[in-house]
Amino acid sequence: MARIFAKNLSKKNVMSSDGSLLGVLYNIVMDTHTGELINLVVKPDLSVDRTRYQAEGNYMLIPFSAVRAVRDFIVVDKNEAMMR
């Protein structure tokens, strides 16, 4: 994946691979020792069934491994983003 500045990701819409809006990117969780990106912290859209996703407070945590593309919005693999 190409390098993208974090400030360019702020407030981007997060979409699932089936085209549905999941919410807006709020923050990113990173491992400070390795620099690995762990989770996207997403403020969920009101239409999203949040019980299918890992949650922290009012936010959903989407594993960074689920990210498939970053352009005008962030696309995540729906199956990988959901809790197992």
N, CA, C and O atoms as a GROMACS GRO file, in nm:
protein
  336
    1MET      N    1   0.085  -0.117   0.000
    1MET     CA    2   0.000   0.000   0.000
    1MET      C    3   0.090   0.123   0.000
    1MET      O    4   0.194   0.126   0.066
    2ALA      N    5   0.049   0.225  -0.074
    2ALA     CA    6   0.126   0.348  -0.085
    2ALA      C    7   0.129   0.423   0.048
    2ALA      O    8   0.043   0.403   0.134
    3ARG      N    9   0.227   0.509   0.064
    3ARG     CA   10   0.235   0.590   0.185
    3ARG      C   11   0.133   0.702   0.180
    3ARG      O   12   0.117   0.769   0.078
    4ILE      N   13   0.065   0.720   0.293
    4ILE     CA   14  -0.037   0.825   0.304
    4ILE      C   15  -0.020   0.890   0.440
    4ILE      O   16  -0.006   0.822   0.541
    5PHE      N   17  -0.020   1.022   0.443
    5PHE     CA   18  -0.009   1.092   0.569
    5PHE      C   19  -0.137   1.075   0.650
    5PHE      O   20  -0.248   1.078   0.595
    6ALA      N   21  -0.122   1.056   0.781
    6ALA     CA   22  -0.236   1.035   0.869
    6ALA      C   23  -0.335   1.151   0.862
    6ALA      O   24  -0.456   1.130   0.870
    7LYS      N   25  -0.285   1.274   0.849
    7LYS     CA   26  -0.375   1.389   0.844
    7LYS      C   27  -0.466   1.384   0.722
    7LYS      O   28  -0.574   1.442   0.723
    8ASN      N   29  -0.423   1.314   0.615
    8ASN     CA   30  -0.506   1.298   0.496
    8ASN      C   31  -0.617   1.195   0.516
    8ASN      O   32  -0.711   1.189   0.437
    9LEU      N   33  -0.606   1.114   0.619
    9LEU     CA   34  -0.708   1.012   0.647
    9LEU      C   35  -0.817   1.065   0.739
    9LEU      O   36  -0.926   1.008   0.745
   10SER      N   37  -0.788   1.171   0.810
   10SER     CA   38  -0.881   1.225   0.908
   10SER      C   39  -1.017   1.251   0.846
   10SER      O   40  -1.029   1.316   0.742
   11LYS      N   41  -1.120   1.200   0.911
   11LYS     CA   42  -1.261   1.221   0.875
   11LYS      C   43  -1.299   1.161   0.740
   11LYS      O   44  -1.397   1.204   0.679
   12LYS      N   45  -1.222   1.063   0.691
   12LYS     CA   46  -1.260   0.994   0.568
   12LYS      C   47  -1.372   0.896   0.598
   12LYS      O   48  -1.376   0.836   0.705
   13ASN      N   49  -1.463   0.879   0.503
   13ASN     CA   50  -1.566   0.777   0.515
   13ASN      C   51  -1.503   0.639   0.504
   13ASN      O   52  -1.410   0.618   0.427
   14VAL      N   53  -1.555   0.544   0.582
   14VAL     CA   54  -1.511   0.406   0.578
   14VAL      C   55  -1.626   0.324   0.520
   14VAL      O   56  -1.737   0.324   0.574
   15MET      N   57  -1.598   0.254   0.410
   15MET     CA   58  -1.698   0.175   0.340
   15MET      C   59  -1.660   0.028   0.346
   15MET      O   60  -1.542  -0.007   0.349
   16SER      N   61  -1.761  -0.058   0.348
   16SER     CA   62  -1.732  -0.201   0.342
   16SER      C   63  -1.718  -0.242   0.196
   16SER      O   64  -1.756  -0.167   0.106
   17SER      N   65  -1.664  -0.360   0.174
   17SER     CA   66  -1.640  -0.408   0.038
   17SER      C   67  -1.769  -0.428  -0.041
   17SER      O   68  -1.765  -0.439  -0.164
   18ASP      N   69  -1.885  -0.433   0.027
   18ASP     CA   70  -2.013  -0.444  -0.044
   18ASP      C   71  -2.073  -0.306  -0.075
   18ASP      O   72  -2.185  -0.298  -0.126
   19GLY      N   73  -2.001  -0.198  -0.043
   19GLY     CA   74  -2.044  -0.064  -0.077
   19GLY      C   75  -2.124   0.008   0.030
   19GLY      O   76  -2.168   0.122   0.008
   20SER      N   77  -2.145  -0.055   0.145
   20SER     CA   78  -2.223   0.012   0.250
   20SER      C   79  -2.132   0.099   0.337
   20SER      O   80  -2.017   0.065   0.363
   21LEU      N   81  -2.187   0.212   0.380
   21LEU     CA   82  -2.112   0.305   0.465
   21LEU      C   83  -2.107   0.250   0.607
   21LEU      O   84  -2.210   0.221   0.666
   22LEU      N   85  -1.986   0.236   0.661
   22LEU     CA   86  -1.970   0.192   0.800
   22LEU      C   87  -1.962   0.311   0.893
   22LEU      O   88  -2.014   0.305   1.005
   23GLY      N   89  -1.899   0.418   0.851
   23GLY     CA   90  -1.887   0.536   0.936
   23GLY      C   91  -1.775   0.626   0.890
   23GLY      O   92  -1.735   0.624   0.773
   24VAL      N   93  -1.724   0.705   0.984
   24VAL     CA   94  -1.618   0.802   0.956
   24VAL      C   95  -1.497   0.769   1.042
   24VAL      O   96  -1.511   0.741   1.162
   25LEU      N   97  -1.379   0.772   0.982
   25LEU     CA   98  -1.257   0.745   1.057
   25LEU      C   99  -1.237   0.849   1.166
   25LEU      O  100  -1.239   0.969   1.139
   26TYR      N  101  -1.219   0.802   1.288
   26TYR     CA  102  -1.198   0.891   1.402
   26TYR      C  103  -1.051   0.893   1.442
   26TYR      O  104  -0.995   0.998   1.473
   27ASN      N  105  -0.988   0.774   1.442
   27ASN     CA  106  -0.850   0.763   1.487
   27ASN      C  107  -0.791   0.633   1.436
   27ASN      O  108  -0.861   0.551   1.376
   28ILE      N  109  -0.662   0.613   1.460
   28ILE     CA  110  -0.593   0.489   1.422
   28ILE      C  111  -0.513   0.442   1.542
   28ILE      O  112  -0.447   0.523   1.608
   29VAL      N  113  -0.517   0.312   1.571
   29VAL     CA  114  -0.439   0.253   1.680
   29VAL      C  115  -0.312   0.194   1.620
   29VAL      O  116  -0.317   0.117   1.523
   30MET      N  117  -0.197   0.230   1.678
   30MET     CA  118  -0.067   0.186   1.628
   30MET      C  119   0.015   0.127   1.741
   30MET      O  120   0.010   0.176   1.854
   31ASP      N  121   0.091   0.023   1.711
   31ASP     CA  122   0.185  -0.034   1.807
   31ASP      C  123   0.308   0.057   1.807
   31ASP      O  124   0.377   0.067   1.706
   32THR      N  125   0.335   0.121   1.919
   32THR     CA  126   0.444   0.219   1.925
   32THR      C  127   0.583   0.154   1.916
   32THR      O  128   0.680   0.222   1.883
   33HIS      N  129   0.592   0.025   1.943
   33HIS     CA  130   0.723  -0.042   1.936
   33HIS      C  131   0.757  -0.082   1.793
   33HIS      O  132   0.872  -0.069   1.751
   34THR      N  133   0.659  -0.130   1.718
   34THR     CA  134   0.686  -0.180   1.583
   34THR      C  135   0.641  -0.085   1.473
   34THR      O  136   0.687  -0.096   1.360
   35GLY      N  137   0.551   0.010   1.506
   35GLY     CA  138   0.496   0.099   1.405
   35GLY      C  139   0.381   0.037   1.327
   35GLY      O  140   0.325   0.099   1.238
   36GLU      N  141   0.346  -0.087   1.362
   36GLU     CA  142   0.237  -0.156   1.294
   36GLU      C  143   0.103  -0.090   1.325
   36GLU      O  144   0.074  -0.057   1.440
   37LEU      N  145   0.021  -0.071   1.221
   37LEU     CA  146  -0.113  -0.018   1.241
   37LEU      C  147  -0.204  -0.134   1.281
   37LEU      O  148  -0.208  -0.236   1.213
   38ILE      N  149  -0.275  -0.118   1.392
   38ILE     CA  150  -0.354  -0.226   1.449
   38ILE      C  151  -0.502  -0.214   1.411
   38ILE      O  152  -0.558  -0.307   1.353
   39ASN      N  153  -0.565  -0.102   1.443
   39ASN     CA  154  -0.708  -0.084   1.421
   39ASN      C  155  -0.739   0.055   1.367
   39ASN      O  156  -0.668   0.151   1.394
   40LEU      N  157  -0.849   0.061   1.291
   40LEU     CA  158  -0.912   0.188   1.260
   40LEU      C  159  -1.018   0.209   1.366
   40LEU      O  160  -1.093   0.116   1.397
   41VAL      N  161  -1.027   0.328   1.421
   41VAL     CA  162  -1.132   0.362   1.516
   41VAL      C  163  -1.234   0.443   1.436
   41VAL      O  164  -1.205   0.552   1.387
   42VAL      N  165  -1.355   0.387   1.424
   42VAL     CA  166  -1.456   0.443   1.334
   42VAL      C  167  -1.578   0.487   1.412
   42VAL      O  168  -1.632   0.412   1.494
   43LYS      N  169  -1.622   0.611   1.387
   43LYS     CA  170  -1.749   0.658   1.442
   43LYS      C  171  -1.856   0.601   1.349
   43LYS      O  172  -1.866   0.643   1.234
   44PRO      N  173  -1.937   0.506   1.399
   44PRO     CA  174  -2.028   0.434   1.310
   44PRO      C  175  -2.145   0.519   1.259
   44PRO      O  176  -2.194   0.608   1.327
   45ASP      N  177  -2.186   0.487   1.136
   45ASP     CA  178  -2.305   0.546   1.079
   45ASP      C  179  -2.425   0.491   1.157
   45ASP      O  180  -2.420   0.378   1.206
   46LEU      N  181  -2.530   0.568   1.168
   46LEU     CA  182  -2.649   0.528   1.246
   46LEU      C  183  -2.714   0.400   1.193
   46LEU      O  184  -2.782   0.331   1.268
   47SER      N  185  -2.696   0.368   1.065
   47SER     CA  186  -2.758   0.251   1.005
   47SER      C  187  -2.681   0.121   1.028
   47SER      O  188  -2.730   0.014   0.993
   48VAL      N  189  -2.561   0.128   1.085
   48VAL     CA  190  -2.475   0.010   1.101
   48VAL      C  191  -2.515  -0.070   1.224
   48VAL      O  192  -2.536  -0.014   1.332
   49ASP      N  193  -2.524  -0.203   1.207
   49ASP     CA  194  -2.546  -0.294   1.319
   49ASP      C  195  -2.412  -0.312   1.390
   49ASP      O  196  -2.330  -0.394   1.349
   50ARG      N  197  -2.391  -0.236   1.496
   50ARG     CA  198  -2.261  -0.234   1.565
   50ARG      C  199  -2.232  -0.362   1.640
   50ARG      O  200  -2.117  -0.385   1.679
   51THR      N  201  -2.330  -0.447   1.664
   51THR     CA  202  -2.306  -0.571   1.738
   51THR      C  203  -2.218  -0.668   1.660
   51THR      O  204  -2.164  -0.762   1.717
   52ARG      N  205  -2.204  -0.647   1.530
   52ARG     CA  206  -2.123  -0.735   1.448
   52ARG      C  207  -1.975  -0.697   1.447
   52ARG      O  208  -1.892  -0.768   1.391
   53TYR      N  209  -1.943  -0.585   1.510
   53TYR     CA  210  -1.807  -0.534   1.508
   53TYR      C  211  -1.754  -0.517   1.650
   53TYR      O  212  -1.830  -0.496   1.744
   54GLN      N  213  -1.623  -0.528   1.664
   54GLN     CA  214  -1.560  -0.502   1.794
   54GLN      C  215  -1.584  -0.355   1.827
   54GLN      O  216  -1.571  -0.268   1.741
   55ALA      N  217  -1.619  -0.328   1.951
   55ALA     CA  218  -1.651  -0.191   1.990
   55ALA      C  219  -1.566  -0.145   2.107
   55ALA      O  220  -1.518  -0.225   2.187
   56GLU      N  221  -1.549  -0.015   2.115
   56GLU     CA  222  -1.485   0.048   2.230
   56GLU      C  223  -1.560   0.179   2.252
   56GLU      O  224  -1.543   0.276   2.178
   57GLY      N  225  -1.643   0.179   2.355
   57GLY     CA  226  -1.727   0.295   2.380
   57GLY      C  227  -1.826   0.312   2.266
   57GLY      O  228  -1.895   0.217   2.228
   58ASN      N  229  -1.832   0.432   2.210
   58ASN     CA  230  -1.923   0.460   2.099
   58ASN      C  231  -1.860   0.436   1.963
   58ASN      O  232  -1.918   0.474   1.861
   59TYR      N  233  -1.743   0.375   1.959
   59TYR     CA  234  -1.669   0.357   1.834
   59TYR      C  235  -1.655   0.209   1.800
   59TYR      O  236  -1.661   0.123   1.888
   60MET      N  237  -1.635   0.181   1.671
   60MET     CA  238  -1.606   0.046   1.624
   60MET      C  239  -1.457   0.036   1.596
   60MET      O  240  -1.396   0.132   1.549
   61LEU      N  241  -1.400  -0.080   1.624
   61LEU     CA  242  -1.260  -0.105   1.592
   61LEU      C  243  -1.255  -0.199   1.472
   61LEU      O  244  -1.306  -0.311   1.478
   62ILE      N  245  -1.195  -0.154   1.366
   62ILE     CA  246  -1.182  -0.233   1.244
   62ILE      C  247  -1.034  -0.271   1.231
   62ILE      O  248  -0.949  -0.182   1.226
   63PRO      N  249  -1.001  -0.401   1.224
   63PRO     CA  250  -0.860  -0.439   1.210
   63PRO      C  251  -0.799  -0.377   1.084
   63PRO      O  252  -0.861  -0.378   0.977
   64PHE      N  253  -0.679  -0.325   1.097
   64PHE     CA  254  -0.615  -0.262   0.982
   64PHE      C  255  -0.592  -0.363   0.871
   64PHE      O  256  -0.585  -0.325   0.754
   65SER      N  257  -0.580  -0.490   0.906
   65SER     CA  258  -0.561  -0.594   0.804
   65SER      C  259  -0.681  -0.604   0.710
   65SER      O  260  -0.669  -0.663   0.602
   66ALA      N  261  -0.796  -0.548   0.748
   66ALA     CA  262  -0.916  -0.552   0.664
   66ALA      C  263  -0.916  -0.442   0.558
   66ALA      O  264  -0.999  -0.444   0.467
   67VAL      N  265  -0.824  -0.345   0.568
   67VAL     CA  266  -0.821  -0.233   0.472
   67VAL      C  267  -0.776  -0.286   0.336
   67VAL      O  268  -0.674  -0.354   0.323
   68ARG      N  269  -0.856  -0.252   0.234
   68ARG     CA  270  -0.826  -0.295   0.098
   68ARG      C  271  -0.785  -0.180   0.008
   68ARG      O  272  -0.708  -0.200  -0.086
   69ALA      N  273  -0.833  -0.060   0.034
   69ALA     CA  274  -0.799   0.055  -0.050
   69ALA      C  275  -0.821   0.184   0.028
   69ALA      O  276  -0.908   0.192   0.115
   70VAL      N  277  -0.740   0.284  -0.007
   70VAL     CA  278  -0.757   0.418   0.049
   70VAL      C  279  -0.750   0.516  -0.067
   70VAL      O  280  -0.645   0.535  -0.128
   71ARG      N  281  -0.862   0.577  -0.095
   71ARG     CA  282  -0.869   0.678  -0.200
   71ARG      C  283  -0.952   0.794  -0.147
   71ARG      O  284  -0.913   0.858  -0.049
   72ASP      N  285  -1.066   0.821  -0.209
   72ASP     CA  286  -1.157   0.924  -0.159
   72ASP      C  287  -1.224   0.876  -0.030
   72ASP      O  288  -1.271   0.957   0.049
   73PHE      N  289  -1.227   0.745  -0.010
   73PHE     CA  290  -1.277   0.683   0.113
   73PHE      C  291  -1.194   0.560   0.140
   73PHE      O  292  -1.116   0.517   0.055
   74ILE      N  293  -1.210   0.501   0.258
   74ILE     CA  294  -1.136   0.382   0.297
   74ILE      C  295  -1.226   0.262   0.276
   74ILE      O  296  -1.338   0.258   0.327
   75VAL      N  297  -1.179   0.163   0.201
   75VAL     CA  298  -1.257   0.042   0.176
   75VAL      C  299  -1.199  -0.071   0.261
   75VAL      O  300  -1.079  -0.097   0.258
   76VAL      N  301  -1.288  -0.138   0.337
   76VAL     CA  302  -1.244  -0.252   0.418
   76VAL      C  303  -1.320  -0.377   0.377
   76VAL      O  304  -1.436  -0.370   0.336
   77ASP      N  305  -1.255  -0.492   0.387
   77ASP     CA  306  -1.319  -0.620   0.360
   77ASP      C  307  -1.420  -0.646   0.471
   77ASP      O  308  -1.384  -0.659   0.588
   78LYS      N  309  -1.546  -0.655   0.433
   78LYS     CA  310  -1.653  -0.668   0.532
   78LYS      C  311  -1.637  -0.792   0.619
   78LYS      O  312  -1.655  -0.785   0.740
   79ASN      N  313  -1.602  -0.905   0.559
   79ASN     CA  314  -1.588  -1.029   0.636
   79ASN      C  315  -1.474  -1.023   0.735
   79ASN      O  316  -1.484  -1.074   0.846
   80GLU      N  317  -1.365  -0.961   0.695
   80GLU     CA  318  -1.249  -0.951   0.784
   80GLU      C  319  -1.270  -0.845   0.893
   80GLU      O  320  -1.211  -0.854   1.000
   81ALA      N  321  -1.355  -0.746   0.865
   81ALA     CA  322  -1.380  -0.638   0.960
   81ALA      C  323  -1.470  -0.682   1.076
   81ALA      O  324  -1.462  -0.627   1.186
   82MET      N  325  -1.557  -0.780   1.050
   82MET     CA  326  -1.652  -0.825   1.151
   82MET      C  327  -1.585  -0.914   1.255
   82MET      O  328  -1.484  -0.978   1.228
   83MET      N  329  -1.645  -0.915   1.375
   83MET     CA  330  -1.594  -1.004   1.480
   83MET      C  331  -1.620  -1.148   1.439
   83MET      O  332  -1.716  -1.178   1.369
   84ARG      N  333  -1.533  -1.232   1.483
   84ARG     CA  334  -1.548  -1.375   1.453
   84ARG      C  335  -1.595  -1.448   1.572
   84ARG      O  336  -1.614  -1.570   1.567
   0.00000   0.00000   0.00000
